[in-house]
Amino acid sequence: FFIGVEKSVFEECLQKRDNAMITLDNETLLHECHGILAQLVYPGILDGLGNNDAVSNDYENDVLVWYSCQHAARHLMASGRLDDAKSLLFDGRFIRLRLQSTGLFGGSRAHCRDCSKMG
């Protein structure tokens, strides 16, 4: 689940989970964690959109691009950043990068899933 996520982001989610047991319900915690992950992956995916070499032979970079293409829209929607999610989903560069990094079938399936959740 946390593939390609920096250790500090993971630790922040765990800390929020611990605090949630005292003050927050699970839905609020999930919303907050999606917000943290959206802050991590959304800027990275925007950087990748302008880069024709976003998918390369660099394994670590490729994993981050794959994760971002697979989950950025979902994290944005779940954290309430619907305008950013909509903008991303309708950006042709994002669609091409998503298909390139996750494969034609996987990218198409993820894109249909995310667009249908925008309702």
Phi, psi and omega in degrees: 000320183259035178298129176078011181261132180299149182302321182295325178292315178300315180295324178295320177296318179295320178297316178297323178298316179297318178292328182295328180297339179262315191240336186245154172272171184296324180296318178295318178299313180299318178300315180295318180293321175298322177297319178295314180293324177297320178296331180280312189271331185296311178298324180295321180289326177295321177297321181292335183294328180272001187245112180294341180258028183299324175260120188224200175265007179272105187304313182298315178297317181297322178295318179294319177296314179301310181300315181296316179294326181284325192236351185303312182298319180296317178295320179297314180297315184293337179263005176088008180268064187292324178296319177295318179297315180298315179301317180294314184294334181262005179274116181302326178295321178295317181299314178298315180296320179297315179294322180292319186274332184248358180091157184299311182292309182297319179293319178296316180298315180295321182292316177299317179300313183292318180296321180293331178286340177291338176057000000 
